[in-house]
Amino acid sequence: MRTGKNRTFTIDPKRTEAVREQIQRGKGIYGGDITRMPTRQGFAHDLTFQPAPEIRRHPEDAAEEADKSAFLRHTPLEVEIGFGRGGFLRHRAARFPHKHFLGFEIHKHLCIDMADRIHQQGLTNLRICFEDSRAALPSLLPERSIDRAFVFFPDPWWKRKHIPRRLLTPVFLDLLYPLLTDDGVLSIKTDVLPYAEIVEAMFAEDPRFVLRPEFEPIIFDDFAPTEREVYCLRQGLPFRSFCYTKNPNAT
């Protein structure tokens, strides 16, 4: 478990800014290759749009490709990045059958488990993507197509050399801002308190997002917490929650 006990979270603004500059010059997120993901298994990026316990690299025929495109046109979507066991996203999809949901996860075994559970529950309004969201989102979705984005307990990537792998960075905000609807909401939770401080400071300097703590009870009322949140609550571990709305008038 990523409790952070006896671990030091590296804070290095110069390294973070250097990574941003490299990406802006066209370098990929991981080692210069934007399709490379930090998985121990070393799998290449795969994509699934079938609610079955199978992960394939691409849709296999024209009918599957058409189905994928039709699903993604049903906007605005709700998107969870790093869904883990997927309880929150499945519960939300079951509660709102008229909406479409898209989940991203970089661990293949979690994607297979999630696809199996989607199939068992008969959720036709939820699809998953086994790929880094930073590589996939710009090619999958048009502007103003996400009205809710969730990032819960992301991997903190503790070490200095792993700073490029951290999701919550100015680069991610640059990507997400145009994809959110004008009243879109980004919800974040983390139990790594130094990471939370970085997130808070980053948003405080970005006029494109407005902190709206009053939205949290509205969005999360009656919804299943994530596995990590349950663990934190049972162990009495602190965690931070943030809700931000898009400022459509920011330049």
Phi and psi in degrees as GROMACS dihedral restraints (atoms count N, CA, C in turn):
[ dihedral_restraints ]
;  ai    aj    ak    al  type     phi  dphi    fc
    3     4     5     6     1   -91.2    20    10
    4     5     6     7     1    65.8    20    10
    6     7     8     9     1   -76.6    20    10
    7     8     9    10     1   -27.3    20    10
    9    10    11    12     1    87.6    20    10
   10    11    12    13     1     1.3    20    10
   12    13    14    15     1   -63.0    20    10
   13    14    15    16     1   127.3    20    10
   15    16    17    18     1    61.9    20    10
   16    17    18    19     1    23.5    20    10
   18    19    20    21     1  -119.8    20    10
   19    20    21    22     1   150.2    20    10
   21    22    23    24     1  -110.1    20    10
   22    23    24    25     1   124.3    20    10
   24    25    26    27     1   -86.5    20    10
   25    26    27    28     1   119.4    20    10
   27    28    29    30     1   -75.9    20    10
   28    29    30    31     1   125.4    20    10
   30    31    32    33     1  -113.9    20    10
   31    32    33    34     1   114.9    20    10
   33    34    35    36     1  -142.0    20    10
   34    35    36    37     1    87.7    20    10
   36    37    38    39     1   -57.9    20    10
   37    38    39    40     1   -36.8    20    10
   39    40    41    42     1   -64.4    20    10
   40    41    42    43     1   -42.9    20    10
   42    43    44    45     1   -64.7    20    10
   43    44    45    46     1   -41.6    20    10
   45    46    47    48     1   -61.7    20    10
   46    47    48    49     1   -44.7    20    10
   48    49    50    51     1   -67.1    20    10
   49    50    51    52     1   -35.9    20    10
   51    52    53    54     1   -63.6    20    10
   52    53    54    55     1   -39.4    20    10
   54    55    56    57     1   -63.6    20    10
   55    56    57    58     1   -42.6    20    10
   57    58    59    60     1   -61.4    20    10
   58    59    60    61     1   -43.7    20    10
   60    61    62    63     1   -64.1    20    10
   61    62    63    64     1   -38.7    20    10
   63    64    65    66     1   -63.1    20    10
   64    65    66    67     1   -43.2    20    10
   66    67    68    69     1   -65.8    20    10
   67    68    69    70     1   -39.7    20    10
   69    70    71    72     1   -64.3    20    10
   70    71    72    73     1   -26.1    20    10
   72    73    74    75     1   -84.2    20    10
   73    74    75    76     1    -0.3    20    10
   75    76    77    78     1   106.5    20    10
   76    77    78    79     1    -0.9    20    10
   78    79    80    81     1   -74.3    20    10
   79    80    81    82     1   142.9    20    10
   81    82    83    84     1   -69.9    20    10
   82    83    84    85     1   169.5    20    10
   84    85    86    87     1   -67.4    20    10
   85    86    87    88     1   -40.5    20    10
   87    88    89    90     1  -118.5    20    10
   88    89    90    91     1   108.7    20    10
   90    91    92    93     1    58.2    20    10
   91    92    93    94     1    28.4    20    10
   93    94    95    96     1    87.4    20    10
   94    95    96    97     1    -6.5    20    10
   96    97    98    99     1  -118.0    20    10
   97    98    99   100     1   109.6    20    10
   99   100   101   102     1   -69.0    20    10
  100   101   102   103     1   -15.8    20    10
  102   103   104   105     1   -92.6    20    10
  103   104   105   106     1    -1.9    20    10
  105   106   107   108     1   -85.9    20    10
  106   107   108   109     1   133.3    20    10
  108   109   110   111     1  -116.8    20    10
  109   110   111   112     1   148.6    20    10
  111   112   113   114     1   -82.6    20    10
  112   113   114   115     1    65.4    20    10
  114   115   116   117     1  -111.2    20    10
  115   116   117   118     1   140.5    20    10
  117   118   119   120     1   -62.9    20    10
  118   119   120   121     1   -30.7    20    10
  120   121   122   123     1   -69.5    20    10
  121   122   123   124     1   -24.6    20    10
  123   124   125   126     1    75.5    20    10
  124   125   126   127     1    22.6    20    10
  126   127   128   129     1   -70.8    20    10
  127   128   129   130     1   145.7    20    10
  129   130   131   132     1   -73.4    20    10
  130   131   132   133     1   167.7    20    10
  132   133   134   135     1   -70.1    20    10
  133   134   135   136     1   135.7    20    10
  135   136   137   138     1  -125.1    20    10
  136   137   138   139     1   162.3    20    10
  138   139   140   141     1  -137.1    20    10
  139   140   141   142     1   131.1    20    10
  141   142   143   144     1  -126.3    20    10
  142   143   144   145     1   136.1    20    10
  144   145   146   147     1  -129.6    20    10
  145   146   147   148     1    24.8    20    10
  147   148   149   150     1  -117.1    20    10
  148   149   150   151     1   128.2    20    10
  150   151   152   153     1   -77.6    20    10
  151   152   153   154     1    69.0    20    10
  153   154   155   156     1  -147.6    20    10
  154   155   156   157     1   157.0    20    10
  156   157   158   159     1   -73.8    20    10
  157   158   159   160     1    63.7    20    10
  159   160   161   162     1  -148.9    20    10
  160   161   162   163     1   139.0    20    10
  162   163   164   165     1  -118.6    20    10
  163   164   165   166     1   119.7    20    10
  165   166   167   168     1  -119.3    20    10
  166   167   168   169     1   157.2    20    10
  168   169   170   171     1   -68.1    20    10
  169   170   171   172     1   -41.3    20    10
  171   172   173   174     1  -145.4    20    10
  172   173   174   175     1   160.4    20    10
  174   175   176   177     1   -54.1    20    10
  175   176   177   178     1   143.3    20    10
  177   178   179   180     1   -87.8    20    10
  178   179   180   181     1   -20.2    20    10
  180   181   182   183     1  -148.6    20    10
  181   182   183   184     1   176.9    20    10
  183   184   185   186     1   -63.2    20    10
  184   185   186   187     1   -34.5    20    10
  186   187   188   189     1   -66.1    20    10
  187   188   189   190     1   -41.3    20    10
  189   190   191   192     1   -67.0    20    10
  190   191   192   193     1   -39.0    20    10
  192   193   194   195     1   -64.0    20    10
  193   194   195   196     1   -40.8    20    10
  195   196   197   198     1   -65.5    20    10
  196   197   198   199     1   -38.2    20    10
  198   199   200   201     1   -64.6    20    10
  199   200   201   202     1   -42.7    20    10
  201   202   203   204     1   -60.2    20    10
  202   203   204   205     1   -47.3    20    10
  204   205   206   207     1   -63.4    20    10
  205   206   207   208     1   -40.3    20    10
  207   208   209   210     1   -65.1    20    10
  208   209   210   211     1   -39.8    20    10
  210   211   212   213     1   -62.3    20    10
  211   212   213   214     1   -44.6    20    10
  213   214   215   216     1   -72.8    20    10
  214   215   216   217     1   -19.8    20    10
  216   217   218   219     1   -77.2    20    10
  217   218   219   220     1   -13.3    20    10
  219   220   221   222     1   -81.8    20    10
  220   221   222   223     1    76.0    20    10
  222   223   224   225     1  -109.0    20    10
  223   224   225   226     1   161.2    20    10
  225   226   227   228     1   -78.8    20    10
  226   227   228   229     1   149.1    20    10
  228   229   230   231     1   -97.3    20    10
  229   230   231   232     1   161.8    20    10
  231   232   233   234     1  -108.8    20    10
  232   233   234   235     1   134.6    20    10
  234   235   236   237     1  -127.5    20    10
  235   236   237   238     1   130.4    20    10
  237   238   239   240     1  -114.2    20    10
  238   239   240   241     1   130.4    20    10
  240   241   242   243     1  -105.9    20    10
  241   242   243   244     1   116.7    20    10
  243   244   245   246     1    79.6    20    10
  244   245   246   247     1    65.0    20    10
  246   247   248   249     1   -78.6    20    10
  247   248   249   250     1   -10.4    20    10
  249   250   251   252     1    59.5    20    10
  250   251   252   253     1  -124.0    20    10
  252   253   254   255     1   -75.5    20    10
  253   254   255   256     1   -16.5    20    10
  255   256   257   258     1    84.2    20    10
  256   257   258   259     1     9.3    20    10
  258   259   260   261     1   -61.6    20    10
  259   260   261   262     1   -42.9    20    10
  261   262   263   264     1   -62.0    20    10
  262   263   264   265     1   -47.6    20    10
  264   265   266   267     1   -68.0    20    10
  265   266   267   268     1   -40.0    20    10
  267   268   269   270     1   -65.5    20    10
  268   269   270   271     1   -40.9    20    10
  270   271   272   273     1   -63.0    20    10
  271   272   273   274     1   -41.7    20    10
  273   274   275   276     1   -68.0    20    10
  274   275   276   277     1   -39.9    20    10
  276   277   278   279     1   -64.8    20    10
  277   278   279   280     1   -37.7    20    10
  279   280   281   282     1   -68.4    20    10
  280   281   282   283     1   -33.6    20    10
  282   283   284   285     1   -73.7    20    10
  283   284   285   286     1   -32.1    20    10
  285   286   287   288     1  -122.7    20    10
  286   287   288   289     1    74.3    20    10
  288   289   290   291     1   -64.9    20    10
  289   290   291   292     1   -17.5    20    10
  291   292   293   294     1   -82.2    20    10
  292   293   294   295     1   -11.7    20    10
  294   295   296   297     1  -101.9    20    10
  295   296   297   298     1   160.1    20    10
  297   298   299   300     1  -108.6    20    10
  298   299   300   301     1   143.2    20    10
  300   301   302   303     1  -129.3    20    10
  301   302   303   304     1   142.9    20    10
  303   304   305   306     1  -133.3    20    10
  304   305   306   307     1   128.2    20    10
  306   307   308   309     1  -117.9    20    10
  307   308   309   310     1   142.6    20    10
  309   310   311   312     1  -116.4    20    10
  310   311   312   313     1   140.0    20    10
  312   313   314   315     1  -154.0    20    10
  313   314   315   316     1   139.2    20    10
  315   316   317   318     1   -98.4    20    10
  316   317   318   319     1     0.3    20    10
  318   319   320   321     1  -104.9    20    10
  319   320   321   322     1   120.5    20    10
  321   322   323   324     1   -65.0    20    10
  322   323   324   325     1   -40.2    20    10
  324   325   326   327     1   -64.0    20    10
  325   326   327   328     1   -32.5    20    10
  327   328   329   330     1   -70.9    20    10
  328   329   330   331     1   -35.9    20    10
  330   331   332   333     1   -65.8    20    10
  331   332   333   334     1   -42.3    20    10
  333   334   335   336     1   -63.9    20    10
  334   335   336   337     1   -44.2    20    10
  336   337   338   339     1   -62.4    20    10
  337   338   339   340     1   -43.0    20    10
  339   340   341   342     1   -63.6    20    10
  340   341   342   343     1   -43.9    20    10
  342   343   344   345     1   -61.2    20    10
  343   344   345   346     1   -38.9    20    10
  345   346   347   348     1   -63.9    20    10
  346   347   348   349     1   -43.9    20    10
  348   349   350   351     1   -68.4    20    10
  349   350   351   352     1   -37.6    20    10
  351   352   353   354     1   -59.8    20    10
  352   353   354   355     1   -43.4    20    10
  354   355   356   357     1   -63.3    20    10
  355   356   357   358     1   -44.0    20    10
  357   358   359   360     1   -64.5    20    10
  358   359   360   361     1   -37.7    20    10
  360   361   362   363     1   -83.1    20    10
  361   362   363   364     1   -10.0    20    10
  363   364   365   366     1    67.3    20    10
  364   365   366   367     1    36.0    20    10
  366   367   368   369     1   -86.3    20    10
  367   368   369   370     1   104.5    20    10
  369   370   371   372     1   -89.3    20    10
  370   371   372   373     1    -6.1    20    10
  372   373   374   375     1  -104.8    20    10
  373   374   375   376     1    16.9    20    10
  375   376   377   378     1  -133.1    20    10
  376   377   378   379     1   125.6    20    10
  378   379   380   381     1  -126.6    20    10
  379   380   381   382     1   159.5    20    10
  381   382   383   384     1  -128.1    20    10
  382   383   384   385     1   155.3    20    10
  384   385   386   387     1  -131.1    20    10
  385   386   387   388     1   121.7    20    10
  387   388   389   390     1   -92.9    20    10
  388   389   390   391     1    80.8    20    10
  390   391   392   393     1  -168.0    20    10
  391   392   393   394     1   155.8    20    10
  393   394   395   396     1   -65.4    20    10
  394   395   396   397     1   126.5    20    10
  396   397   398   399     1   -60.9    20    10
  397   398   399   400     1   -30.2    20    10
  399   400   401   402     1   -67.9    20    10
  400   401   402   403     1   -27.2    20    10
  402   403   404   405     1   -86.0    20    10
  403   404   405   406     1   -33.7    20    10
  405   406   407   408     1   -88.6    20    10
  406   407   408   409     1   -39.7    20    10
  408   409   410   411     1   -57.3    20    10
  409   410   411   412     1   -45.2    20    10
  411   412   413   414     1   -61.4    20    10
  412   413   414   415     1   -29.2    20    10
  414   415   416   417     1   -89.9    20    10
  415   416   417   418     1   -20.7    20    10
  417   418   419   420     1   -88.7    20    10
  418   419   420   421     1   -38.2    20    10
  420   421   422   423     1  -122.0    20    10
  421   422   423   424     1   145.0    20    10
  423   424   425   426     1   -83.2    20    10
  424   425   426   427     1   174.0    20    10
  426   427   428   429     1   -63.2    20    10
  427   428   429   430     1   150.7    20    10
  429   430   431   432     1    55.5    20    10
  430   431   432   433     1    44.5    20    10
  432   433   434   435     1  -114.1    20    10
  433   434   435   436     1    -3.3    20    10
  435   436   437   438     1  -118.8    20    10
  436   437   438   439     1   124.0    20    10
  438   439   440   441     1  -104.1    20    10
  439   440   441   442     1   -15.6    20    10
  441   442   443   444     1  -141.0    20    10
  442   443   444   445     1   128.5    20    10
  444   445   446   447     1  -125.8    20    10
  445   446   447   448     1   133.6    20    10
  447   448   449   450     1  -122.5    20    10
  448   449   450   451     1   130.1    20    10
  450   451   452   453     1  -130.7    20    10
  451   452   453   454     1   100.4    20    10
  453   454   455   456     1  -111.1    20    10
  454   455   456   457     1   121.5    20    10
  456   457   458   459     1    50.1    20    10
  457   458   459   460     1    56.8    20    10
  459   460   461   462     1   -67.8    20    10
  460   461   462   463     1   153.4    20    10
  462   463   464   465     1   -56.9    20    10
  463   464   465   466     1   125.3    20    10
  465   466   467   468     1   -76.5    20    10
  466   467   468   469     1   -16.3    20    10
  468   469   470   471     1    47.4    20    10
  469   470   471   472     1    80.1    20    10
  471   472   473   474     1   -63.1    20    10
  472   473   474   475     1   -38.7    20    10
  474   475   476   477     1   -84.0    20    10
  475   476   477   478     1   159.7    20    10
  477   478   479   480     1   -60.7    20    10
  478   479   480   481     1   -41.2    20    10
  480   481   482   483     1   -67.9    20    10
  481   482   483   484     1   -15.8    20    10
  483   484   485   486     1   -98.8    20    10
  484   485   486   487     1     4.5    20    10
  486   487   488   489     1   -53.9    20    10
  487   488   489   490     1   -38.1    20    10
  489   490   491   492     1   -61.2    20    10
  490   491   492   493     1   -19.0    20    10
  492   493   494   495     1   -87.7    20    10
  493   494   495   496     1   -11.4    20    10
  495   496   497   498     1   -66.0    20    10
  496   497   498   499     1   132.7    20    10
  498   499   500   501     1   -74.1    20    10
  499   500   501   502     1   -46.0    20    10
  501   502   503   504     1   -83.2    20    10
  502   503   504   505     1    88.1    20    10
  504   505   506   507     1  -138.4    20    10
  505   506   507   508     1   166.9    20    10
  507   508   509   510     1   -57.1    20    10
  508   509   510   511     1   -30.9    20    10
  510   511   512   513     1   -62.8    20    10
  511   512   513   514     1   -42.6    20    10
  513   514   515   516     1   -64.1    20    10
  514   515   516   517     1   -40.6    20    10
  516   517   518   519     1   -65.3    20    10
  517   518   519   520     1   -36.8    20    10
  519   520   521   522     1   -60.0    20    10
  520   521   522   523     1   -38.1    20    10
  522   523   524   525     1   -73.9    20    10
  523   524   525   526     1   -42.7    20    10
  525   526   527   528     1   -76.3    20    10
  526   527   528   529     1   -35.8    20    10
  528   529   530   531     1   -51.7    20    10
  529   530   531   532     1   -51.8    20    10
  531   532   533   534     1   -69.4    20    10
  532   533   534   535     1   -20.0    20    10
  534   535   536   537     1   -81.0    20    10
  535   536   537   538     1   -21.0    20    10
  537   538   539   540     1   -76.4    20    10
  538   539   540   541     1   145.1    20    10
  540   541   542   543     1   -66.7    20    10
  541   542   543   544     1   168.8    20    10
  543   544   545   546     1   -61.7    20    10
  544   545   546   547     1   -26.3    20    10
  546   547   548   549     1  -111.4    20    10
  547   548   549   550     1    25.3    20    10
  549   550   551   552     1   -66.9    20    10
  550   551   552   553     1   152.0    20    10
  552   553   554   555     1  -123.3    20    10
  553   554   555   556     1   136.7    20    10
  555   556   557   558     1  -113.4    20    10
  556   557   558   559     1   121.2    20    10
  558   559   560   561     1  -111.2    20    10
  559   560   561   562     1   133.1    20    10
  561   562   563   564     1  -132.3    20    10
  562   563   564   565     1   140.4    20    10
  564   565   566   567     1  -138.4    20    10
  565   566   567   568     1   140.8    20    10
  567   568   569   570     1  -152.4    20    10
  568   569   570   571     1   143.7    20    10
  570   571   572   573     1  -103.6    20    10
  571   572   573   574     1     7.1    20    10
  573   574   575   576     1   -97.9    20    10
  574   575   576   577     1    98.9    20    10
  576   577   578   579     1   -63.5    20    10
  577   578   579   580     1   -36.7    20    10
  579   580   581   582     1   -62.6    20    10
  580   581   582   583     1   -34.3    20    10
  582   583   584   585     1   -64.8    20    10
  583   584   585   586     1   -41.9    20    10
  585   586   587   588     1   -60.1    20    10
  586   587   588   589     1   -38.3    20    10
  588   589   590   591     1   -65.6    20    10
  589   590   591   592     1   -39.0    20    10
  591   592   593   594     1   -64.1    20    10
  592   593   594   595     1   -45.0    20    10
  594   595   596   597     1   -60.1    20    10
  595   596   597   598     1   -46.6    20    10
  597   598   599   600     1   -60.8    20    10
  598   599   600   601     1   -43.9    20    10
  600   601   602   603     1   -67.5    20    10
  601   602   603   604     1   -38.9    20    10
  603   604   605   606     1   -62.4    20    10
  604   605   606   607     1   -46.0    20    10
  606   607   608   609     1   -70.0    20    10
  607   608   609   610     1   -32.2    20    10
  609   610   611   612     1   -62.5    20    10
  610   611   612   613     1   -25.5    20    10
  612   613   614   615     1   -95.6    20    10
  613   614   615   616     1     0.2    20    10
  615   616   617   618     1  -113.8    20    10
  616   617   618   619     1   105.3    20    10
  618   619   620   621     1   -69.9    20    10
  619   620   621   622     1    -6.3    20    10
  621   622   623   624     1   -75.1    20    10
  622   623   624   625     1   -13.9    20    10
  624   625   626   627     1  -128.8    20    10
  625   626   627   628     1   141.3    20    10
  627   628   629   630     1  -119.8    20    10
  628   629   630   631     1   127.5    20    10
  630   631   632   633     1   -69.5    20    10
  631   632   633   634     1   126.7    20    10
  633   634   635   636     1  -133.9    20    10
  634   635   636   637     1    75.2    20    10
  636   637   638   639     1   -61.1    20    10
  637   638   639   640     1   -23.7    20    10
  639   640   641   642     1   -69.3    20    10
  640   641   642   643     1   -15.8    20    10
  642   643   644   645     1   -75.7    20    10
  643   644   645   646     1   -24.8    20    10
  645   646   647   648     1   -58.2    20    10
  646   647   648   649     1   -51.3    20    10
  648   649   650   651     1   -65.0    20    10
  649   650   651   652     1   -25.8    20    10
  651   652   653   654     1   -71.5    20    10
  652   653   654   655     1   -44.9    20    10
  654   655   656   657     1   -72.3    20    10
  655   656   657   658     1   -39.6    20    10
  657   658   659   660     1   -99.9    20    10
  658   659   660   661     1     2.9    20    10
  660   661   662   663     1   -58.0    20    10
  661   662   663   664     1   122.9    20    10
  663   664   665   666     1    71.4    20    10
  664   665   666   667     1    19.5    20    10
  666   667   668   669     1  -109.6    20    10
  667   668   669   670     1   149.2    20    10
  669   670   671   672     1   -65.1    20    10
  670   671   672   673     1   129.2    20    10
  672   673   674   675     1   -72.4    20    10
  673   674   675   676     1   161.0    20    10
  675   676   677   678     1   -70.6    20    10
  676   677   678   679     1   163.9    20    10
  678   679   680   681     1   -58.7    20    10
  679   680   681   682     1   -39.5    20    10
  681   682   683   684     1   -68.4    20    10
  682   683   684   685     1   -38.8    20    10
  684   685   686   687     1   -64.6    20    10
  685   686   687   688     1   -40.8    20    10
  687   688   689   690     1   -58.8    20    10
  688   689   690   691     1   -44.0    20    10
  690   691   692   693     1   -60.7    20    10
  691   692   693   694     1   -45.7    20    10
  693   694   695   696     1   -61.9    20    10
  694   695   696   697     1   -42.3    20    10
  696   697   698   699     1   -66.0    20    10
  697   698   699   700     1   -40.9    20    10
  699   700   701   702     1   -69.4    20    10
  700   701   702   703     1   -35.6    20    10
  702   703   704   705     1   -88.8    20    10
  703   704   705   706     1    -4.7    20    10
  705   706   707   708     1    69.8    20    10
  706   707   708   709     1    30.3    20    10
  708   709   710   711     1   -88.1    20    10
  709   710   711   712     1   136.4    20    10
  711   712   713   714     1   -73.7    20    10
  712   713   714   715     1   148.2    20    10
  714   715   716   717     1  -149.0    20    10
  715   716   717   718     1   160.1    20    10
  717   718   719   720     1  -113.0    20    10
  718   719   720   721     1   146.9    20    10
  720   721   722   723     1  -126.4    20    10
  721   722   723   724     1   141.1    20    10
  723   724   725   726     1  -135.5    20    10
  724   725   726   727     1   140.1    20    10
  726   727   728   729     1  -126.6    20    10
  727   728   729   730     1   125.1    20    10
  729   730   731   732     1  -123.6    20    10
  730   731   732   733     1   141.8    20    10
  732   733   734   735     1  -108.4    20    10
  733   734   735   736     1   155.0    20    10
  735   736   737   738     1   -74.7    20    10
  736   737   738   739     1   138.2    20    10
  738   739   740   741     1   -98.0    20    10
  739   740   741   742     1    99.1    20    10
  741   742   743   744     1   -68.1    20    10
  742   743   744   745     1   -14.2    20    10
  744   745   746   747     1   -94.2    20    10
  745   746   747   748     1    -0.7    20    10
  747   748   749   750     1   -71.1    20    10
  748   749   750   751     1   148.6    20    10
